[in-house]
């Protein structure tokens, strides 16, 4: 799922995303709450209409962004108080408020409010974080069920319903992860996410936690690993049974000149590409590889042209979405 933090996948327009085959993108609850504001977006018909995106939308809970504001936040049982990174203004997020914001945005998939456990974290810290996340999951679900039907989304994009996913936490402790799964499954969410990964831990540990949790999650509901990963990782996770993944990597790397190709990672800023007339990836059929050379993409980077980020991003997204398409076809031939 391409990440559209502030209502846009950076450097790429929605019509291009559609042409690439993106079926769902992410919006960021924290950022959209601060600017332009969830109430304003609701008045304008919801996030789908506001950003002109007729396909599926997922919003995160805001928990990870608040987690990242380590110097600007205070966590209590009730919720999290924090200062805006934009203007320093004070705000307070509770599970109920997170649900209200996501319901107002009109996301197809909303996420329960959680506390992301940092890495490294000792057992006592992971246990406390899990305690909060489980309490907040219950409150999120109760509030979501009570209020999700208060807003009826009927527009040119059709009527929509909203679902809520619970988020598995527990740090890097297998037994805490299992406990988290058991309690969330008992609550009966519409789908389940594995959170608290890609926060600085070794890749082997990420894999270990996914392998521990995945078989315990209901196979008849969506299983989502948050914040991963490199191309080889997402293919491996998909073959393990992960249904959904998101990561800023393909777009962020593109803006820094790093392209993912069938021949490996390519730093387009390299001097050796200055007169290379070959496509970025000879095996790729995306609109960038069909038309532009490595030399031209390097020139755009060197010149600081805005088009550089756009073309690099289009290629990286095409490459990632292509991986998922191949995996789907291999898992469901003819389906």
C-alpha positions in Angstrom: 0.0 0.0 0.0 1.6 3.3 -1.1 1.8 5.7 1.9 -0.1 9.0 1.4 0.7 10.7 4.7 -1.0 14.0 4.1 -3.5 13.0 1.6 -1.0 12.6 -1.1 1.6 10.0 -2.1 4.5 12.3 -2.3 5.4 13.5 -5.9 2.7 11.4 -7.6 -0.8 12.3 -8.6 -3.8 10.1 -8.1 -4.4 9.3 -11.7 -0.9 7.9 -12.0 -1.4 5.8 -8.9 -4.5 4.3 -10.6 -2.6 3.6 -13.7 0.0 1.8 -11.7 -2.7 -0.5 -10.2 -2.7 0.8 -6.6 -6.0 -0.4 -5.1 -5.5 1.2 -1.7 -3.4 4.0 -0.2 -2.8 5.2 3.4 -3.7 8.5 5.0 -2.1 9.6 8.3 -4.6 10.4 11.1 -2.1 12.6 13.1 -1.1 14.8 10.2 -4.6 15.2 8.7 -6.0 16.0 12.2 -3.5 18.8 12.5 -3.8 20.0 8.9 -6.3 20.7 7.4 -8.3 19.1 10.2 -10.7 16.1 10.2 -13.8 18.2 10.7 -13.0 20.3 7.7 -12.4 17.1 5.6 -15.7 15.7 6.8 -17.5 18.9 5.8 -15.9 18.6 2.3 -17.3 15.0 1.9 -14.6 12.9 3.5 -11.1 12.0 2.6 -12.0 10.1 -0.6 -13.7 13.2 -2.1 -11.1 15.7 -0.7 -8.2 13.9 -2.4 -10.2 12.6 -5.3 -9.4 9.0 -4.7 -12.2 6.5 -5.6 -10.5 3.4 -4.4 -9.8 2.1 -0.9 -8.3 4.2 1.9 -6.7 3.1 5.2 -5.9 5.5 8.0 -3.5 4.7 10.8 -4.5 5.5 14.4 -2.0 8.3 14.9 -0.3 6.2 17.6 3.0 5.7 15.7 3.4 9.4 15.0 2.7 10.3 18.6 5.2 7.6 19.5 7.8 9.3 17.3 7.3 12.6 19.2 9.2 11.2 22.2 10.3 14.6 23.4 6.8 16.2 22.9 4.4 13.7 24.5 3.2 12.3 27.8 1.4 8.9 28.0 -1.3 8.1 30.6 -4.0 5.5 30.9 -6.5 7.9 29.4 -4.4 8.7 26.3 -1.5 10.7 25.0 -1.0 14.5 25.4 1.4 15.9 22.8 2.6 19.1 21.2 2.2 19.7 17.5 5.4 19.5 15.5 3.9 22.4 13.4 3.2 25.1 15.9 3.8 23.6 19.4 0.1 23.7 20.2 -1.2 21.2 22.8 -3.4 18.2 21.9 -4.8 15.1 23.6 -5.5 11.9 21.8 -7.6 9.1 23.4 -8.7 5.9 21.7 -12.2 7.5 21.4 -10.8 10.7 19.8 -8.7 8.6 17.3 -11.9 6.8 16.3 -13.8 10.1 15.9 -11.1 11.5 13.7 -10.9 8.4 11.5 -14.7 8.1 11.3 -14.8 11.7 10.2 -12.2 11.1 7.6 -14.2 8.3 6.2 -11.5 5.7 5.8 -12.5 2.3 4.6 -10.1 0.7 7.1 -9.4 2.4 10.5 -6.9 1.3 13.0 -7.3 0.9 16.8 -5.3 3.4 18.9 -2.2 1.7 20.1 1.1 2.5 21.8 4.0 1.5 19.6 6.8 -0.2 21.7 10.2 1.2 20.9 13.3 -0.9 20.3 15.1 -1.9 22.4 12.6 -2.2 25.2 13.1 -4.4 28.3 10.3 -6.8 29.4 8.8 -4.5 32.0 8.5 -1.7 29.4 7.0 -4.1 26.8 4.5 -5.4 29.3 3.3 -1.8 30.3 3.0 -0.9 26.6 1.0 -4.0 25.9 -1.3 -3.3 28.9 -2.1 0.2 27.4 -2.5 -1.1 23.9 -5.0 -3.8 25.0 -7.0 -1.4 27.1 -7.0 1.1 24.3 -8.0 -1.6 21.7 -11.1 -2.4 23.7 -12.0 1.3 24.1 -11.4 1.9 20.4 -13.6 -1.0 19.3 -16.5 -0.1 21.7 -16.5 3.6 20.5 -16.1 2.6 16.9 -19.1 0.3 17.0 -21.2 2.9 18.7 -20.4 5.8 16.3 -19.3 4.5 12.9 -22.9 4.6 11.5 -23.4 8.2 12.5 -21.8 9.4 9.3 -23.2 8.0 6.0 -20.8 8.3 3.1 -22.8 8.5 -0.1 -21.2 10.4 -3.0 -19.9 9.9 -6.5 -17.6 7.2 -5.1 -20.6 5.2 -3.9 -21.8 4.2 -0.4 -19.1 3.0 1.9 -18.7 1.1 5.2 -15.9 1.4 7.6 -13.9 -1.5 9.3 -11.6 -1.5 12.3 -8.4 -3.5 12.7 -6.7 -4.3 16.0 -2.9 -4.0 16.3 -0.7 -6.7 17.8 2.1 -5.3 20.1 4.3 -6.9 22.7 7.8 -5.7 21.8 10.2 -8.5 20.8 8.9 -11.0 23.4 7.1 -14.0 21.9 4.8 -14.7 24.8 3.7 -11.1 25.0 3.0 -11.2 21.2 0.9 -14.3 21.7 -1.0 -12.8 24.6 -1.7 -9.7 22.4 -3.1 -11.9 19.6 -5.3 -14.0 21.9 -6.9 -10.9 23.5 -7.4 -9.1 20.2 -8.9 -12.1 18.5 -11.3 -12.5 21.4 -12.4 -8.9 20.8 -13.3 -9.9 17.2 -11.9 -7.1 15.0 -12.5 -6.9 11.3 -8.8 -7.5 10.6 -5.5 -7.6 12.4 -2.2 -5.8 12.1 1.2 -6.7 13.4 2.7 -3.4 14.7 5.8 -2.4 16.6 8.2 -3.7 13.8 10.7 -1.8 11.7 11.5 0.4 14.7 15.3 -0.4 14.6 15.4 -4.1 15.3 17.5 -6.5 13.2 15.6 -7.8 10.1 16.0 -11.4 11.5 14.1 -10.3 14.6 11.3 -8.8 12.5 10.9 -12.0 10.6 10.9 -14.0 13.9 8.1 -11.9 15.3 6.0 -12.2 12.1 6.5 -15.9 12.0 5.4 -16.2 15.6 2.3 -14.1 15.3 0.9 -14.8 11.8 -0.3 -18.4 12.3 -2.2 -17.3 15.3 -4.3 -14.7 13.4 -7.6 -15.8 11.8 -6.9 -16.9 8.2 -10.3 -15.6 7.1 -9.6 -12.0 8.0 -7.0 -9.6 6.6 -3.5 -9.8 8.1 -1.5 -6.7 7.9 2.2 -6.1 8.7 2.8 -2.4 9.3 5.8 -0.5 8.1 7.7 -3.0 6.0 9.8 -3.3 4.0 12.4 -4.0 1.3 11.3 -5.7 -1.9 12.7 -9.1 -0.9 11.0 -8.8 2.4 7.6 -8.0 1.2 7.6 -10.9 -1.2 8.7 -13.2 1.6 6.1 -11.9 4.0 3.4 -12.3 1.3 4.3 -15.9 0.7 4.1 -16.5 4.5 0.5 -15.4 4.4 0.6 -11.6 5.0 -2.2 -9.9 3.1 -1.3 -6.2 3.5 1.8 -4.2 3.9 2.8 -0.6 3.7 6.1 1.3 3.8 7.4 4.8 3.0 10.6 3.2 1.6 9.8 3.1 -2.1 8.8 6.8 -2.1 11.3 8.1 0.3 14.2 6.3 -1.3 13.1 7.6 -4.7 13.4 11.2 -3.6 17.0 10.4 -2.6 17.8 8.8 -5.9 17.6 5.1 -4.9 15.8 3.0 -7.4 14.8 -0.6 -6.8 15.3 -2.8 -9.9 15.4 -6.4 -11.0 19.2 -6.0 -11.0 19.3 -4.7 -7.4 19.4 -1.3 -5.8 20.5 1.5 -8.1 21.8 4.8 -6.9 21.0 7.0 -9.8 23.2 9.8 -8.6 26.3 7.7 -9.5 28.7 9.3 -12.0 28.8 6.1 -14.0 25.2 6.7 -15.2 26.1 10.2 -16.6 25.9 8.9 -20.2 24.1 5.6 -19.7 21.3 5.5 -22.3 19.8 2.3 -20.9 16.5 2.3 -19.0 16.5 2.4 -15.2 15.5 -1.3 -15.2 15.7 -3.3 -18.4 13.1 -5.8 -17.1 10.6 -3.2 -16.1 7.7 -2.0 -18.3 6.7 1.0 -16.3 6.1 4.4 -18.0 9.5 5.6 -16.7 11.5 2.7 -17.9 9.8 2.7 -21.3 10.6 6.4 -21.9 13.6 7.7 -19.9 17.3 6.8 -19.6 19.4 6.5 -16.5 21.5 9.4 -17.8 18.4 11.6 -17.9 17.2 10.6 -14.4 20.7 11.3 -13.1 20.7 14.7 -14.7 17.3 15.6 -13.1 18.8 14.6 -9.7 21.9 16.6 -10.2 19.9 19.6 -11.4 17.5 19.5 -8.5 14.5 19.2 -10.7 11.1 18.4 -9.1 10.5 15.9 -11.9 13.3 13.8 -10.6 11.3 12.8 -7.5 8.2 12.1 -9.5 9.8 9.8 -12.1 11.9 7.9 -9.5 8.8 7.5 -7.3 6.7 6.2 -10.2 9.3 3.6 -11.0 9.7 2.4 -7.4 6.0 2.1 -6.8 5.6 0.2 -10.1 8.3 -2.1 -9.0 6.7 -2.8 -5.6 3.2 -3.2 -7.0 4.6 -5.5 -9.6 6.1 -7.7 -7.0 2.7 -8.0 -5.3 1.0 -8.7 -8.6 3.4 -11.6 -9.3 3.0 -13.0 -5.8 -0.8 -12.9 -6.2 -0.7 -14.7 -9.5 1.7 -17.4 -8.2 -0.5 -18.0 -5.2 -3.8 -18.0 -7.1 -3.0 -19.1 -10.7 -5.9 -18.1 -13.0 -7.6 -16.3 -10.1 
